[in-house]
Amino acid sequence: MIRDFETADAEAVSAALHEEELPHPVTPPGVLHWRDAQPERARARMWVAEDEGRMVGWAEARLRWTTKAAGIGDLWAYVVPAARGREIGQGLYEETERHLRAVGALVLESWTYTRGGERLLALRGFRAGTRLTAGPGPHGHVDARGPRGQERSGGLPCRAAR
Ligand SMILES: CC(C)(COP(=O)(O)OP(=O)(O)OC[C@H]1O[C@@H](n2cnc3c(N)ncnc32)[C@H](O)[C@@H]1OP(=O)(O)O)[C@@H](O)C(=O)NCCC(=O)NCCS
């Protein structure tokens, strides 16, 4: 079941994000800070996926507000390793895209370090930039280009835009 994130979910979301070594180990206060620090114009929203009462996934989406470029949507979904391959990531992704389109996103950006993430994004029209060999994920980092294909994201493991 996918539903909107609530404050009481922060602990479980953080625990889910710590189930593997990965580049996004956010603490419970960090999860809440992400939500609470966004300005209204970001139209930020988070979702959780539960399976028999257990938190198995999480997603976040917002409009990027730190750039002059209009309509850039930023999204990310995460599913705990044991629950992958059961279309939970797809469901979370669909919530993010639906929301971002509804609030005016013209370009979507994301990043990944898993084969599933590459496949999920590629199937939905995302384009990745240069593949790098170093990084914490099993497939290395994938660098990314910005929405107009000219800027590289540098620090982010992988971002793709369409
Ligand atoms: C990306 C992620 C959320 C996918 O979650 P998931 O629940 O396993 O994904 P789904 O079961 O919905 O599958 C989505 C697609 O990826 C494919 N896929 C999933 N795991 C895969 C794998 N290990 N290898 C290849 N393809 C895979 C599925 O077949 C599906 O494609 P389809 O629509 O052609 O069937 C998950 O791998 C994850 O948490 N990765 C780390 C976070 C991340 O990188 N997020 C970025 C995406 S926004």
The ligand as an ORCA input file, in Angstrom:
! r2SCAN-3c Opt
* xyz 0 1
  C      14.916      1.675     -8.150
  C      14.103      0.879     -7.160
  C      13.273      1.836     -6.326
  C      13.200     -0.086     -7.927
  O      12.357     -0.722     -6.973
  P      11.613     -2.106     -7.303
  O      10.437     -2.210     -6.398
  O      12.576     -3.223     -7.304
  O      11.160     -1.853     -8.808
  P       9.972     -2.544     -9.592
  O       9.747     -3.940     -9.087
  O       8.799     -1.614     -9.572
  O      10.579     -2.609    -11.049
  C      10.737     -1.462    -11.851
  C      11.367     -1.880    -13.148
  O      12.749     -2.182    -12.946
  C      12.993     -3.550    -13.312
  N      13.933     -4.075    -12.362
  C      13.755     -4.149    -11.028
  N      14.830     -4.682    -10.464
  C      15.709     -4.948    -11.468
  C      17.010     -5.502    -11.512
  N      17.667     -5.901    -10.414
  N      17.617     -5.617    -12.722
  C      16.987     -5.207    -13.837
  N      15.745     -4.664    -13.858
  C      15.119     -4.539    -12.674
  C      11.675     -4.237    -13.246
  O      11.627     -5.375    -14.102
  C      10.756     -3.161    -13.720
  O      10.816     -3.046    -15.112
  P       9.515     -3.467    -15.970
  O       8.549     -2.320    -15.782
  O      10.043     -3.618    -17.358
  O       9.026     -4.749    -15.371
  C      15.052      0.035     -6.262
  O      15.935     -0.689     -7.056
  C      15.843      0.881     -5.301
  O      15.398      1.188     -4.210
  N      17.065      1.324     -5.737
  C      17.833      2.244     -4.900
  C      17.219      3.637     -4.963
  C      17.297      4.202     -6.358
  O      18.295      4.066     -7.037
  N      16.244      4.894     -6.774
  C      16.232      5.541     -8.071
  C      14.973      5.390     -8.816
  S      13.920      6.811     -8.645
*
